[in-house]
Every structure is written in structure tokens, then in C-alpha cells.
């Protein structure tokens, strides 16, 4: 029996579009992406979208939990930490160091701060 592939929802498309904008060496939280996609408070839903993965060109490893916790990566946290390190970030004890400084978008990032995705 063939599994049917569900078309992504508008929210999923918005989340993935926001994730694609995260620059190398920067991170955004699940909550940040939920807000950018128009559903503040839907961080858990964003986590589910990130867990599903599979869309080319989406830097899933740059999406982390609140407070700088790197979180999972399809069960391979070590790989997520390594991908972040390759972009110049420091991960110690499962947390991204200098989280406030590398969080995207930063207040006042003129021209680079994304608008809410419609």
C-alpha cells in the first residue's frame, strides 16, 4: 500500500521559508519561527515540522530550543552540534554559547530582519 504524501500547510510553508532565511553562524528558536510564521505560541508545532525535515535547502540545524539549548536533530544531537560548530558556533553542554549574540534576528538588524511571512 502506498502512503499518501500530505501537501504542506500554509503554516508549514511559512515556517520553512523563515528557516531558510537564518544566516550561517546564527540560530533561531522554535518560538521565533512560530512568531515569524504568524502563530506565536506554536513552538511545539514548529518542532514537529523541524523533526519531519526532508525539504532541501532548509538549515534545520540552525533552529534551536529556547534559552539556547541545541535540542534534538532527528535523534542525532552530535551531528547538530557539529554542524553548528562548523559555522563558527560554540556548543557546550548541549547549549549554544553566546546565544543572545547569535540569535536571529537581532533587534535593529535593519534590512536583514524578516517580516512576518504572509
C-alpha positions as CSV (number, residue, x, y, z in Angstrom):
1,X,0.0,0.0,0.0
2,X,1.4,3.4,-1.0
3,X,1.4,6.2,1.7
4,X,-0.1,9.4,0.5
5,X,2.1,12.4,0.9
6,X,0.3,15.3,2.5
7,X,0.7,18.7,1.0
8,X,2.4,21.1,3.4
9,X,0.1,23.5,5.2
10,X,0.4,27.3,4.8
11,X,1.9,27.4,8.3
12,X,4.5,24.7,7.4
13,X,5.5,26.6,4.2
14,X,5.9,29.8,6.3
15,X,8.0,28.1,8.9
16,X,10.3,26.6,6.3
17,X,10.6,29.9,4.5
18,X,11.6,31.6,7.7
19,X,14.1,28.8,8.5
20,X,15.7,29.3,5.1
21,X,16.5,32.9,6.0
22,X,18.6,32.1,9.0
23,X,22.1,33.1,8.1
24,X,25.1,30.7,8.7
25,X,26.5,31.1,12.1
26,X,23.2,32.3,13.5
27,X,20.3,30.5,15.2
28,X,16.6,31.0,15.8
29,X,14.3,29.3,18.3
30,X,11.3,27.3,17.5
31,X,9.3,30.1,19.0
32,X,11.0,32.7,16.8
33,X,9.9,30.8,13.7
34,X,6.4,30.3,15.0
35,X,6.1,34.1,15.5
36,X,7.6,34.8,12.1
37,X,5.1,32.3,10.5
38,X,2.2,34.1,12.2
39,X,1.4,31.8,15.0
40,X,3.1,33.0,18.2
41,X,3.0,30.2,20.8
42,X,3.2,27.4,18.3
43,X,6.8,26.5,19.1
44,X,5.9,22.8,19.6
45,X,4.3,22.7,16.1
46,X,7.5,24.2,14.7
47,X,9.5,21.5,16.5
48,X,7.3,18.9,14.8
49,X,7.9,20.5,11.4
50,X,11.6,20.5,12.0
51,X,11.6,16.9,13.2
52,X,9.9,15.8,9.9
53,X,12.7,17.5,7.9
54,X,13.2,16.5,4.3
55,X,13.0,19.8,2.5
56,X,16.2,20.6,0.6
57,X,17.8,23.9,1.4
58,X,16.4,24.3,4.9
59,X,19.1,24.7,7.6
60,X,17.2,22.6,10.2
61,X,20.3,22.6,12.4
62,X,20.1,26.4,13.0
63,X,16.7,26.0,14.8
64,X,17.1,25.5,18.5
65,X,15.1,25.4,21.7
66,X,14.5,28.4,23.9
67,X,17.4,29.6,26.1
68,X,20.0,28.3,23.7
69,X,19.5,24.6,24.1
70,X,20.5,23.0,20.8
71,X,17.8,20.3,21.1
72,X,17.5,17.2,19.0
73,X,18.2,16.6,15.4
74,X,16.3,13.6,14.4
75,X,17.9,11.8,17.3
76,X,21.4,12.8,16.3
77,X,22.3,15.7,18.6
78,X,26.0,15.2,18.0
79,X,25.6,15.9,14.3
80,X,23.6,19.0,15.0
81,X,26.3,20.3,17.4
82,X,29.0,19.5,14.7
83,X,27.1,21.4,12.0
84,X,26.7,24.4,14.3
85,X,30.4,24.2,15.2
86,X,31.3,24.2,11.5
87,X,29.5,27.5,11.2
88,X,31.6,29.0,14.0
89,X,29.2,28.5,16.9
90,X,30.3,27.0,20.2
91,X,28.1,24.3,21.7
92,X,29.0,23.2,25.3
93,X,26.8,21.1,27.4
94,X,24.1,21.0,24.7
95,X,23.8,24.8,24.7
96,X,24.8,27.3,22.1
97,X,27.2,29.8,23.8
98,X,26.6,33.5,23.3
99,X,23.0,32.6,22.4
100,X,21.8,36.2,22.8
101,X,24.5,37.4,20.4
102,X,24.0,34.8,17.7
103,X,20.2,34.7,17.9
104,X,18.5,35.7,14.7
105,X,17.0,38.2,14.1
106,X,18.6,40.7,16.4
107,X,16.6,43.8,17.3
108,X,17.7,46.5,15.0
109,X,19.1,44.3,12.2
110,X,18.0,46.8,9.5
111,X,17.4,45.2,6.2
112,X,18.0,41.7,7.5
113,X,15.3,41.3,10.0
114,X,12.5,39.3,8.4
115,X,8.9,40.5,8.4
116,X,6.1,38.3,9.3
117,X,5.6,35.9,6.4
118,X,2.1,36.2,4.9
